[in-house]
């Protein structure tokens, strides 16, 4: 049986003149039974199209903040570093993947990119939207879950995790306004949106945490396996 192929979006590290991804993404896709393929961040429409035509799905990875101009806001004081190359690539690749009916798993920044693609917005820092937020930038080991995420019955994420899971957390921005057709299906106890799905698309999932960093966690393995199986 031919294995499915999943393309993974990397980061650009301009200070070091390189691009790449954390190996956890590769291992998680491979463990789920698919072949991981790493994109090059080349602003070439034909390249993007050809790669997408050859794969079954994509993973939009974590990274630095999205430029708030992308969702109609001016930058505020607590906005972090941005990467225009990633912004452009993420939004173009999401658009092409949807048109080709390819599956999409958005992780952390990727979860936020999905929301912005559909016309949603972000809080440039969690403090701008929540007076008493939980700790969303943990100092525990990366593979250790530090807060609860609860899921909406009837959602894909509920089918994977049930009522709730314990997830890790490495972010300071969160979804503000949901994009058109975007449905919040996972929340932390402070109300932060930690999981999204998209109406009419059974092969798109976004999660705010980093399941790939929790290698060996059976629940997170189910997430990657379900993503591969739905393609």
N, C-alpha and C positions, 0 to 999 in steps of 0.2 A: 504494500500500500504506500502510495506517495505521500510524504509528509507535507503538511501545510507550511507556508513560508510567511514569516512576520518581519516586516521592516521596522527598524528602530531609529528614531530621530536622535542624533547626537547633539552635543553642545559645541559651541565655539569658544576657545580660550584665547582671546586676542593677545593677552600679555605674553603668551608662550607660542603664538603662531601655530596653533594646533586645534584639532577637533577630536571629540571622542565621547565615550559613554562609560559609566560604571559597569563593571562586568556583571553585577547582580542582575541587570536587565537581560543580558544574554543567557545566563544560567537559568533564570526563571522561565524564559520562553522555551529553552531546550528541555527543561524538566517537564514542561507541559506537553511535550511531544511534537513541537514544531521546530523548523529551522530558523534561527535568528539571522537576519541580514541587517547590516548597518548602513543607513543612508550616508551620503556625502552632502554637506550643506552647500549645494551648488544651485544658484538661482538660474536654473535652466528648465523651462517648462517641458521640453521634450524629454529630458532626463527624468524628471519627476513622473511624467506620464508613463514612460517605459518601465520604470521600477515598479510603479503601482500596478500596472497591468500584469506584472509577473509574480506578484505576491497576493496573499489572501487577506492580510490585514496589516495594520500599523500600530505601533506604540508611540505615543507622544510623551516624551519623558519630562522629568523635572528640570529645573534650571532657574535662572534669575527672573526678576519681575518682568511682566509685560509692560510695554510703554503705554501709559494711561491715555495718550492721544489716540490709541487704537480703539478705545471705547468712549471717546468723546469727553475726556476729562483732562484738565491741566495737572502737572505733577505737583504733589504735596510733599511736605517736609520729610515724612517717613517712608516715602517711596525708595526702594533699594536700587541696585544696579539694573540696567536694562540691556537688552541685546537685540538691536534692530534686525540682524540677520536671522536669528531664531524666530522673531515675531513674524517676519515675512514668510519664512519657510513653513512654519507651523500652520499658518492660516491658509497658505496656498495648498499645502499637502492635505489638509483636512478637506478643503473644497474639492480637490480632485478625487480623494478617496470616497467621499460621499457620492459623487457623480458616477463613480465606478462600482458603487455598492460594496466597498471594502470595509471590513470591520475596523473599529477604532477603539483603543484603550488609552485613555488619557490619565496620566499619573501626575499629581501635584500641579506643576505649571501646566502640564498637558490637560488636566481637568479644567483649569482656568481658561486655557486657550480654546477649548471646545465651547465653553460658555460665551466667550467673547466672539467667536466665529458666528454664533447664532444671534448675536446682537445684544448679549448681556454685558454686565459690568462687574468690576471688582472693587472691594475696599482696598485702597493702596496700603493700608496697614490695618490689622484687626481692631486696633484701638479706635479707629474712626467709625466703626459700626457697633462695637460692643463695649459696654462700660465695665463689665466684669468677666472678661473672657477666661477660659481655661488656659493652661500652658500649652501652646501649640508649637513651640520650638524646644523640643525636649533635650535634656542633657544626659539622658540615659543612653546605653548602647543602642546602635541603630536597629538591631533586630528585636528590641524589647518594646512591647506595646505599653503605652502610657495613658491612653484615654479610651473611653467607650465610644463606639459609633453604633447608633441605632438605625434600623432600616424600616422602610415602609412596606407593609404587606402587599403582595402582588407584584413587587418589583423584581428585576433580575438579581439585584444585590441581596434581596431577601431570600430568594431561592438558593443563593450561594451560601450566605452566612446565617440565615435565620433572623431572629429578632435583633441580634447585636454581635459585635466583635470587639476585641481590644486591639487597637491599632497604634502604630508609632506616629510621630508628628514632627514635621520639619518645614514649617512655613510661617510667614507673617502676613501674607495677603489671603483674602477669602472672597468667595462669590458674594456680590452685592445684589444686583438685579439679575434674575434669570433670563436667559435668551429665549427667543421665540421657540416654543416647543420643548424647551429644556425642563425636565422635571427633577426636582430635588427628591432623592430617595434614601439619603443617608445623612444623619445629623449627629453632632456631638451634643452633650447635655447643655452647653451654653447657646445652642441654636445655630452654630456654624454648619454650613452645608458641606458635607464630606463625601457625598456620592450623588452623581447625576446620571440620568438616562435621557433619551430624546424621543419624543412622541413620533411614532411612525418608523423608528429605526431600532430594530431588535438586536443590532450588532454594534451599538455604540454605548460605551460605559466610561464614566469618569470617576476617579477617586482622588481625594485630596491628600491621603497619606501615601506612604511608600511601601507597598506590599513586596516589591522586589528585594528590599533590604531585610525582609523577615524570612529569608531562605530557611526551609525546614519547618516552617509553620504550616500545618496542614490546611488551615482555613485560607491562607494566602495562596497556597498551591492550588486550591480549588478555584480561586478567582482566575488565575492564569489558564487553568485547564478548561474552565467554562468559556473563557474568551476564545481559546483555540477551537473548541468544539462548536461554537456558534458560527464559525466562518464558513 
